[in-house]
Amino acid sequence: LLGFLLAGIMHAFIPDGWYTKYLSGNTFRSVLNAAIFGVPLPLCSCGVIPTAMSLRREGASKGAVVSFLIATPQTGVDSIFATYSLMGLPFAVVRPIAALFTAMIGGTFVTLGDKNEEEGEKADGARTYSEQPHLSFWDRCLEALQFGFVEMMEDIGKWLVVGLIVAGLITVLVPDSFFEIFKDNTALSMLLVLCVSVPMYICATGSIPIAVALMMKGLTPGAALVMLMA
């Protein structure tokens, strides 16, 4: 619930132009900024696409957009709190760090391959805070609550329920000894989990109970982290 509230506050009080101001330019700094901006945003792998398209139109570089696309679906303020609650502090710390570094690597590769991007592609019409419709403090508070506890609940809530159902099925149907064969081969277990996780459409929060259930069945923590990222 705290994660949903923070998501609403970020949506209501941080203007769009403030983000894009720091994402333009074909530089490593813009890639880093995009990764930092993307990590706390609670958007799924589909919901992040229109946001990234908007950033690109407002002047964000290609590398920054790719960095944002990689970092955002992996985690968010809601999933960080949920990860801490269900899996403990180490996972809650490592998960956003992993999202940050993988996003920086992907964005940097795009930046290095796109050094000839013309400066003219940068948009100079990004909105600023003063150009947004004037809303009072209380109106913004209501907007934050509307976004966090209505829109975000509608977007993420169903996937959290799906994750809980899948976790329950795993707990009941998967034998306790199934993952014991991977205990001495961490690389093999990571590869298996990676192949299974990539095509799955479960949001960053909904994947947490699945990872917990698999760890209870004997999956290594490293392989569980791979599942959370993928």
Buried (B, 14 or more C-beta within 10 A) or exposed (E): EEBBBBBBBBBBBEBBBBBBBBBBBBEBEBBBBBBBBBBBBBBBBEBBBEBBEBBBEBBBBBBBBBBBBBBBBBBBBBBBBBBBEBBEEEBBEBBBEBBBEBBBEBBBBBBEEEEEBEEEEBBEEBEEEEEEEEEEEEEBBBBBBBBBBEBBBEBBBEBBEBBBEBBEEBBEEBEEEBBEEBEEEBEEBBBBBBEEBEEEEBBBBBBBBBBBBBBBBBBBBEBBBBBBBB
